[in-house]
Amino acid sequence: MTGPAADTASDTTPAQAPSLGRKVGSAAKWSLINTVVMRLGNFATGIVLARFFLGPEAWGVYGIAQTVLLVLLSANELGVSLAIVRWEGDPRRFAPTVLTLSAASSCLLYAVLFAVAPAVAGVLGSPEASGVLRVMCLCVVLDGLSQVPAGFLTREFAQGRRMAVDGLNFVLSTAVTLLLAVDGWGAMSFAWGSVVGNVAALIGCCLAAPGTLKFGWDREQARALLRFGLPLAGASMLALGVVNVDTMVVGSALDPLALGFYVLAFNISGWPVRIISEAARRVSFAGFSRLADSPQALAAGFARALGVVMAGTVPICVLLAALAAPVVELIYGERWLPAARALPWLMALGLVRIGCELAYDCLVAIGRRRSLIGVQGLWLIVLIPALVIGARTGGIVGVAQGHVLVAGVVVVPVFLIALHRGGIRLGTVARACAWPLLGGAVMAAVLLLLERYLGGGVLALLATGAAGTLCYVLCVLPGRALLKG
């Protein structure tokens, strides 16, 4: 994919490949360290808030606001910022136009949200979320402004500098959230904490990528950017709709207490997605983009990336699914136990999401944007009635089951077809997933057996988890050759 200011592309030579491999490897390591540290910090903060300061109702309000924010963030810069990473040539030639488009669209989105916040909160079953929405969604504007400097960091595989930026964001947002929660601000503490953290992230990105926050305008560049970005923004919005429509369904169909339990369960199921998948996606799109012109190299790179991601994610998903009730009670307390009923199904969904998100990045990199819109649109259309039926028949467990049913029966096959058309065959995907899935099945059997006999105490859980993980490692070892490189 080239832009209007692109230089002539050159083919990847054998001498260049090791350099790219070293860049991706180094960036992936920094990204993983960054994600693990940040997520463990968020995990600890969530435990403190859930145990001592915020009940299920406050978590429900926060979940509604977070859902709306994520949907807006998916389209706040119209998809044009990905050109910073994907287009060939010097990105500084078209970056000012990207920044102008991103800032203008973000401000317009926030203005619309500010006006309709009371109506949105009412439709989603949480009228008290209106004020939280108006504050938290200031992050849309801040995120739009930071897209260009953040895009330069991604393009350059500068994940070490990105870790410093994210660390500053985490420290300030967590401090503000905890201080306000202690003072009785409820869900609004999350909103102001997010705003302060995003201000810090914007400043940090500008310092880490100096000279990139410059506005400008070129009509031809703008047209080319919109042709490139709008389909991606549409696919991204559909993808975020898929992930967050369940919160809207639970909020409108069930009571605020059930919404709080569901939000907590969904957040727990997102741990492996955020830790493993987020670390991978910060380098996967840039890496796949470099391999897009070589079908064989792209297929090999995707298989290795999928194998690594699945190998790291499966044991976490299996552990949390098999030991859902004792883990929730131990970490959050007995009053949160209803959330554990939906957790095993949501962990299965999390595993599917990780593979789909990597496939999404690969399809974007090879320019199959129409396929993505079709896949995400089909997913959302089928999902909404399944979730509504699930909520009416089975509460939050029914919603989780509806998610898994649609993902497994409809979405995974469609993604596999799209990848096949892009040059990545079913056999390649199957080989990448085979050993991790076999290890996960053995691990699940061991965990359930030991938990039945050892119980749910702290020491018993540690012993059970260690034994299950050891069995998983032994099962995955035969496939380690695929994961290297």
C-alpha positions as CSV (number, residue, x, y, z in Angstrom):
1,M,0.0,0.0,0.0
2,T,1.5,3.4,-1.0
3,G,0.4,6.9,-0.3
4,P,0.5,10.0,-2.5
5,A,3.9,10.9,-1.1
6,A,5.4,7.5,-1.2
7,D,8.8,6.7,-2.4
8,T,9.4,3.9,-4.8
9,A,9.1,0.6,-3.0
10,S,11.9,-1.8,-3.0
11,D,11.7,-5.5,-2.6
12,T,12.7,-7.1,0.7
13,T,16.2,-8.7,0.3
14,P,17.6,-11.5,2.4
15,A,19.9,-9.0,4.0
16,Q,17.0,-6.9,5.2
17,A,15.0,-9.8,6.6
18,P,17.2,-10.4,9.7
19,S,17.1,-6.7,10.4
20,L,13.3,-6.7,10.4
21,G,13.3,-9.9,12.5
22,R,15.5,-8.3,15.1
23,K,13.3,-5.2,15.2
24,V,10.1,-7.1,15.5
25,G,11.7,-9.4,18.2
26,S,13.0,-6.5,20.2
27,A,9.8,-4.6,19.9
28,A,7.7,-7.6,20.9
29,K,9.8,-8.2,24.0
30,W,9.4,-4.6,25.1
31,S,5.7,-4.6,24.2
32,L,5.1,-7.8,26.2
33,I,7.0,-6.4,29.3
34,N,5.0,-3.2,29.0
35,T,1.7,-4.9,28.7
36,V,2.3,-7.4,31.5
37,V,3.5,-4.6,33.9
38,M,0.6,-2.3,33.0
39,R,-2.1,-5.0,33.2
40,L,-0.8,-6.4,36.5
41,G,-1.0,-2.8,37.8
42,N,-4.6,-2.4,36.5
43,F,-5.4,-5.8,38.0
44,A,-4.2,-4.8,41.4
45,T,-6.0,-1.5,41.2
46,G,-9.3,-3.2,40.2
47,I,-9.0,-5.6,43.2
48,V,-8.6,-2.7,45.6
49,L,-11.5,-0.8,44.1
50,A,-13.9,-3.8,43.9
51,R,-13.1,-5.0,47.5
52,F,-13.2,-1.7,49.3
53,F,-14.7,1.2,47.4
54,L,-17.0,0.3,44.5
55,G,-19.9,-2.2,44.3
56,P,-21.4,-3.9,41.3
57,E,-23.7,-0.9,40.5
58,A,-20.7,1.4,40.2
59,W,-18.9,-1.2,38.0
60,G,-22.0,-1.3,35.8
61,V,-22.0,2.5,35.3
62,Y,-18.3,2.3,34.5
63,G,-18.9,-0.5,32.0
64,I,-21.5,1.5,30.1
65,A,-19.2,4.5,29.9
66,Q,-16.2,2.4,28.9
67,T,-18.2,0.7,26.2
68,V,-19.3,3.9,24.6
69,L,-15.8,5.2,24.8
70,L,-14.3,2.2,23.1
71,V,-16.8,2.4,20.2
72,L,-16.0,6.1,19.7
73,L,-12.2,5.4,19.8
74,S,-12.6,2.8,17.1
75,A,-13.5,5.6,14.6
76,N,-12.3,8.8,16.2
77,E,-9.5,9.3,13.6
78,L,-11.3,7.8,10.6
79,G,-8.7,5.1,10.3
80,V,-6.2,7.5,8.6
81,S,-3.6,7.2,11.4
82,L,-2.7,3.6,10.2
83,A,-1.2,5.2,7.1
84,I,1.6,6.4,9.3
85,V,2.5,2.7,9.9
86,R,1.5,1.2,6.6
87,W,2.3,3.7,3.8
88,E,5.8,3.6,2.2
89,G,8.0,6.7,2.0
90,D,8.6,9.4,4.5
91,P,5.5,9.7,6.8
92,R,6.4,13.2,7.8
93,R,5.3,14.4,4.4
94,F,1.6,13.4,5.0
95,A,1.5,13.3,8.8
96,P,0.3,16.9,9.2
97,T,-2.8,16.1,7.1
98,V,-3.4,12.9,9.1
99,L,-3.3,15.0,12.4
100,T,-5.7,17.6,11.1
101,L,-8.2,14.9,10.0
102,S,-7.8,13.0,13.2
103,A,-8.2,16.0,15.4
104,A,-11.2,17.4,13.5
105,S,-13.1,14.0,13.5
106,S,-12.4,13.5,17.2
107,C,-13.7,16.9,18.2
108,L,-16.8,16.4,16.1
109,L,-17.5,12.9,17.7
110,Y,-17.1,14.3,21.2
111,A,-19.5,17.2,20.5
112,V,-22.1,14.8,19.3
113,L,-21.6,12.5,22.3
114,F,-21.8,15.4,24.7
115,A,-25.2,16.4,23.3
116,V,-26.7,12.9,23.3
117,A,-25.1,11.5,26.4
118,P,-28.4,11.6,28.5
119,A,-30.3,9.7,25.8
120,V,-27.5,7.1,25.3
121,A,-27.3,6.5,29.0
122,G,-31.0,6.1,29.3
123,V,-31.3,3.6,26.4
124,L,-28.5,1.5,27.9
125,G,-30.3,1.3,31.2
126,S,-28.0,3.6,33.3
127,P,-29.3,7.2,33.3
128,E,-26.7,8.0,36.0
129,A,-23.9,7.3,33.5
130,S,-24.6,10.5,31.6
131,G,-22.1,12.7,33.5
132,V,-19.5,9.9,33.5
133,L,-19.9,9.6,29.7
134,R,-19.3,13.3,29.1
135,V,-16.1,13.3,31.2
136,M,-14.6,10.0,30.1
137,C,-15.2,10.6,26.4
138,L,-12.9,13.6,26.6
139,C,-10.3,10.8,26.0
140,V,-11.6,10.7,22.4
141,V,-10.2,14.1,21.6
142,L,-6.9,13.4,23.5
143,D,-6.6,10.1,21.7
144,G,-7.1,11.7,18.3
145,L,-4.3,14.2,19.0
146,S,-1.9,11.4,20.0
147,Q,-2.5,9.2,17.0
148,V,0.3,10.6,14.8
149,P,3.1,10.6,17.4
150,A,2.0,7.1,18.6
151,G,1.9,5.9,15.0
152,F,5.6,7.0,14.5
153,L,6.5,5.0,17.6
154,T,4.8,1.9,16.2
155,R,6.3,2.4,12.7
156,E,9.8,2.6,14.2
157,F,9.1,-0.4,16.6
158,A,10.0,1.9,19.4
159,Q,8.2,0.0,22.1
160,G,10.8,0.9,24.8
161,R,9.8,4.5,24.5
162,R,6.1,3.5,24.3
163,M,6.5,1.7,27.6
164,A,7.7,4.9,29.3
165,V,4.7,6.7,27.9
166,D,2.3,4.0,29.1
167,G,4.0,3.9,32.5
168,L,3.4,7.6,33.0
169,N,-0.2,7.2,31.9
170,F,-0.8,4.3,34.3
171,V,0.8,6.0,37.4
172,L,-1.2,9.3,37.0
173,S,-4.5,7.7,36.0
174,T,-4.3,5.2,38.9
175,A,-3.4,7.8,41.4
176,V,-6.3,10.0,40.5
177,T,-8.8,7.1,40.3
178,L,-7.9,5.8,43.7
179,L,-7.9,9.3,45.4
180,L,-11.3,10.1,44.0
181,A,-12.7,6.6,44.8
182,V,-11.6,7.0,48.4
183,D,-13.3,10.4,48.5
184,G,-16.6,8.8,47.4
185,W,-16.7,9.8,43.7
186,G,-17.9,6.3,42.6
187,A,-17.8,5.6,38.8
188,M,-16.7,9.3,38.1
189,S,-13.3,8.4,39.6
190,F,-12.6,6.2,36.6
191,A,-13.6,9.0,34.2
192,W,-11.3,11.6,35.6
193,G,-8.5,9.1,36.1
194,S,-8.8,8.2,32.4
195,V,-8.7,11.8,31.3
196,V,-5.6,12.6,33.4
197,G,-3.8,9.5,32.1
198,N,-4.6,10.4,28.5
199,V,-3.3,13.9,28.9
200,A,-0.1,12.4,30.2
201,A,0.1,9.9,27.3
202,L,-0.3,12.7,24.8
203,I,2.5,14.7,26.3
204,G,4.7,11.6,26.5
205,C,4.1,10.6,22.9
206,C,5.0,14.1,21.7
207,L,8.3,14.0,23.7
208,A,9.1,10.4,22.5
209,A,8.4,11.3,18.9
210,P,9.4,15.0,18.7
211,G,8.2,17.2,15.8
212,T,5.3,15.0,14.9
213,L,2.5,17.1,16.4
214,K,2.2,19.5,13.4
215,F,-1.1,20.4,11.7
216,G,-1.3,20.8,8.0
217,W,-3.5,20.2,5.0
218,D,-3.1,18.8,1.5
219,R,-6.3,18.1,-0.4
220,E,-4.9,15.2,-2.5
221,Q,-3.4,13.6,0.5
222,A,-6.6,14.0,2.5
223,R,-8.6,12.2,-0.3
224,A,-6.1,9.4,-0.5
225,L,-6.0,9.1,3.3
226,L,-9.8,8.9,3.5
227,R,-10.0,6.3,0.8
228,F,-7.5,4.2,2.8
229,G,-8.8,4.9,6.3
230,L,-12.6,5.0,6.1
231,P,-13.0,1.2,5.3
232,L,-10.6,0.5,8.2
233,A,-12.6,2.8,10.5
234,G,-15.8,1.1,9.6
235,A,-14.3,-2.4,10.2
236,S,-12.8,-1.2,13.5
237,M,-16.1,0.2,14.7
238,L,-17.9,-3.0,13.8
239,A,-15.2,-5.0,15.7
240,L,-15.6,-2.8,18.8
241,G,-19.4,-3.2,18.4
242,V,-18.9,-7.0,18.5
243,V,-16.9,-6.8,21.7
244,N,-19.1,-4.3,23.5
245,V,-22.7,-4.9,22.3
246,D,-23.1,-7.5,25.1
247,T,-22.7,-4.8,27.7
248,M,-25.4,-2.8,26.0
249,V,-27.7,-5.8,25.9
250,V,-27.1,-6.7,29.6
251,G,-27.6,-3.1,30.6
252,S,-30.9,-2.7,28.8
253,A,-32.3,-6.2,29.4
254,L,-31.2,-7.0,32.9
255,D,-30.8,-5.0,36.2
256,P,-27.8,-2.9,37.2
257,L,-26.6,-5.6,39.6
258,A,-26.3,-8.2,36.9
259,L,-24.6,-5.6,34.7
260,G,-21.9,-5.1,37.3
261,F,-21.3,-8.8,37.7
262,Y,-21.1,-9.2,33.9
263,V,-18.7,-6.3,33.5
264,L,-16.4,-7.8,36.1
265,A,-16.5,-11.2,34.5
266,F,-15.8,-9.7,31.0
267,N,-12.9,-7.7,32.4
268,I,-11.4,-10.9,33.9
269,S,-11.8,-12.7,30.6
270,G,-10.0,-9.8,28.9
271,W,-6.8,-10.4,31.0
272,P,-5.2,-12.8,28.5
273,V,-6.5,-10.8,25.6
274,R,-4.9,-7.6,26.9
275,I,-1.7,-9.2,28.1
276,I,-0.8,-11.4,25.1
277,S,-2.9,-10.0,22.2
278,E,-2.3,-6.3,23.0
279,A,1.5,-6.9,23.2
280,A,1.5,-8.8,19.9
281,R,-0.8,-6.3,18.0
282,R,1.6,-3.4,18.8
283,V,4.1,-5.0,16.4
284,S,2.0,-7.4,14.3
285,F,0.5,-4.9,12.0
286,A,3.8,-3.2,11.2
287,G,5.5,-6.6,10.8
288,F,2.8,-8.1,8.6
289,S,2.9,-4.9,6.5
290,R,6.6,-5.4,5.8
291,L,5.8,-9.0,4.6
292,A,2.7,-8.2,2.6
293,D,4.4,-8.4,-0.8
294,S,5.7,-12.0,-0.1
295,P,2.9,-14.5,0.3
296,Q,5.1,-17.3,1.5
297,A,6.9,-15.0,4.1
298,L,3.5,-13.6,5.2
299,A,2.0,-17.1,5.7
300,A,5.1,-18.2,7.7
301,G,5.1,-15.1,9.7
302,F,1.4,-15.3,10.5
303,A,1.7,-19.0,11.5
304,R,4.6,-18.3,13.9
305,A,2.8,-15.3,15.4
306,L,-0.4,-17.2,15.9
307,G,1.4,-20.1,17.4
308,V,3.2,-17.9,19.9
309,V,0.1,-16.0,20.8
310,M,-2.0,-19.2,21.3
311,A,0.8,-20.9,23.3
312,G,0.9,-18.0,25.7
313,T,-2.8,-17.5,25.9
314,V,-4.3,-21.0,26.2
315,P,-3.0,-21.8,29.7
316,I,-4.3,-18.5,31.1
317,C,-7.7,-19.0,29.6
318,V,-7.9,-22.6,30.8
319,L,-6.8,-21.8,34.3
320,L,-9.4,-19.0,34.7
321,A,-12.2,-21.1,33.1
322,A,-11.6,-24.3,35.1
323,L,-11.1,-22.5,38.5
324,A,-13.5,-19.6,37.9
325,A,-15.4,-19.7,41.2
326,P,-12.5,-20.2,43.6
327,V,-10.4,-17.5,41.8
328,V,-13.2,-14.9,41.8
329,E,-13.9,-15.5,45.5
330,L,-10.3,-15.5,46.5
331,I,-9.4,-12.3,44.6
332,Y,-12.6,-10.2,44.7
333,G,-14.6,-11.6,47.6
334,E,-17.7,-13.7,48.1
335,R,-20.2,-10.9,47.0
336,W,-18.7,-11.2,43.4
337,L,-19.3,-14.9,43.1
338,P,-22.3,-14.5,40.6
339,A,-19.7,-13.2,38.1
340,A,-18.0,-16.6,38.1
341,R,-20.9,-18.4,36.4
342,A,-20.3,-16.5,33.2
343,L,-16.5,-16.6,33.3
344,P,-15.8,-20.0,31.7
345,W,-17.8,-19.1,28.6
346,L,-16.2,-15.7,28.4
347,M,-12.7,-17.3,28.7
348,A,-13.5,-19.4,25.6
349,L,-14.6,-16.2,23.9
350,G,-11.4,-14.5,24.9
351,L,-9.4,-17.3,23.2
352,V,-11.3,-16.9,20.0
353,R,-11.0,-13.1,20.1
354,I,-7.2,-13.4,20.3
355,G,-6.9,-15.4,17.1
356,C,-9.5,-13.2,15.3
357,E,-7.6,-10.0,16.2
358,L,-4.3,-11.4,14.8
359,A,-6.2,-12.4,11.6
360,Y,-7.7,-8.9,11.5
361,D,-4.2,-7.3,11.5
362,C,-3.0,-9.7,8.8
363,L,-6.0,-8.9,6.6
364,V,-5.5,-5.2,7.1
365,A,-1.8,-5.5,6.2
366,I,-2.6,-7.2,2.9
367,G,-5.3,-4.7,2.0
368,R,-8.4,-7.0,2.3
369,R,-10.5,-4.3,3.9
370,R,-13.7,-5.3,2.2
371,S,-13.4,-8.8,3.6
372,L,-13.0,-7.3,7.1
373,I,-16.1,-5.2,6.8
374,G,-18.0,-8.2,5.7
375,V,-16.8,-10.5,8.5
376,Q,-17.3,-7.9,11.2
377,G,-20.7,-6.9,9.8
378,L,-21.9,-10.5,9.7
379,W,-20.6,-11.1,13.2
380,L,-22.5,-8.2,14.6
381,I,-25.7,-8.9,12.8
382,V,-25.8,-12.5,14.0
383,L,-24.6,-11.7,17.5
384,I,-27.3,-9.1,18.5
385,P,-30.3,-11.5,18.4
386,A,-28.2,-14.3,20.0
387,L,-27.3,-12.1,22.9
388,V,-30.9,-10.8,23.4
389,I,-32.2,-14.3,23.4
390,G,-29.4,-15.4,25.8
391,A,-30.2,-12.6,28.2
392,R,-33.9,-13.4,28.4
393,T,-33.4,-17.1,28.8
394,G,-30.2,-17.4,30.9
395,G,-29.2,-14.0,32.2
396,I,-25.5,-13.2,32.1
397,V,-24.6,-16.8,31.5
398,G,-27.0,-16.9,28.5
399,V,-25.3,-13.8,27.1
400,A,-21.8,-15.4,27.4
401,Q,-23.1,-18.6,25.8
402,G,-24.6,-16.7,22.9
403,H,-21.2,-15.0,22.4
404,V,-19.3,-18.3,22.2
405,L,-21.9,-19.9,19.9
406,V,-21.8,-17.2,17.3
407,A,-18.0,-16.9,17.4
408,G,-17.4,-20.6,17.0
409,V,-20.1,-21.5,14.5
410,V,-20.1,-18.4,12.3
411,V,-17.1,-16.1,12.8
412,V,-14.2,-18.5,13.0
413,P,-15.1,-20.3,9.7
414,V,-15.6,-16.9,7.9
415,F,-12.2,-15.6,9.1
416,L,-10.6,-18.9,7.9
417,I,-12.1,-18.4,4.5
418,A,-10.9,-14.8,4.4
419,L,-7.3,-15.8,5.4
420,H,-7.4,-18.6,2.7
421,R,-8.2,-16.1,0.1
422,G,-5.3,-14.0,1.3
423,G,-2.9,-16.9,0.9
424,I,-2.9,-18.4,4.3
425,R,-4.3,-21.9,4.2
426,L,-6.3,-23.8,6.7
427,G,-3.5,-26.3,7.3
428,T,-1.1,-23.5,8.3
429,V,-3.6,-22.2,10.9
430,A,-4.3,-25.7,12.2
431,R,-0.6,-26.6,12.6
432,A,-0.1,-23.3,14.5
433,C,-2.9,-24.0,17.0
434,A,-2.6,-27.8,17.3
435,W,-0.2,-28.2,20.2
436,P,-1.5,-25.3,22.3
437,L,-5.1,-26.6,22.0
438,L,-4.0,-30.2,22.8
439,G,-2.1,-28.9,25.8
440,G,-5.1,-26.9,26.9
441,A,-7.4,-29.9,26.8
442,V,-5.0,-31.9,29.0
443,M,-4.6,-29.0,31.3
444,A,-8.3,-28.5,31.8
445,A,-8.8,-32.2,32.7
446,V,-6.0,-32.0,35.2
447,L,-7.3,-28.8,36.8
448,L,-10.8,-30.1,37.2
449,L,-9.7,-33.4,38.7
450,L,-7.3,-31.8,41.2
451,E,-9.7,-29.0,42.2
452,R,-12.3,-31.7,43.0
453,Y,-10.0,-33.5,45.4
454,L,-7.8,-30.6,46.8
455,G,-10.5,-28.0,47.2
456,G,-10.3,-24.2,46.6
457,G,-8.0,-23.0,49.4
458,V,-5.0,-20.8,48.5
459,L,-2.4,-23.5,48.7
460,A,-4.7,-26.0,47.0
461,L,-5.2,-23.5,44.1
462,L,-1.5,-22.9,43.8
463,A,-0.8,-26.6,43.7
464,T,-3.6,-27.3,41.2
465,G,-2.5,-24.4,38.9
466,A,1.2,-25.5,39.0
467,A,0.4,-29.1,38.2
468,G,-1.9,-28.1,35.3
469,T,0.6,-25.6,33.9
470,L,3.4,-28.3,34.0
471,C,1.2,-30.7,32.1
472,Y,0.5,-28.0,29.5
473,V,4.2,-27.2,29.0
474,L,5.0,-30.9,28.5
475,C,2.3,-31.1,25.8
476,V,3.4,-28.0,24.0
477,L,7.2,-28.8,23.9
478,P,6.9,-31.0,20.8
479,G,5.7,-27.9,18.8
480,R,8.5,-25.5,20.1
481,A,10.2,-25.5,16.7
482,L,7.3,-23.6,15.2
483,L,7.5,-20.9,17.9
484,K,11.1,-20.1,17.4
485,G,12.3,-17.2,15.3
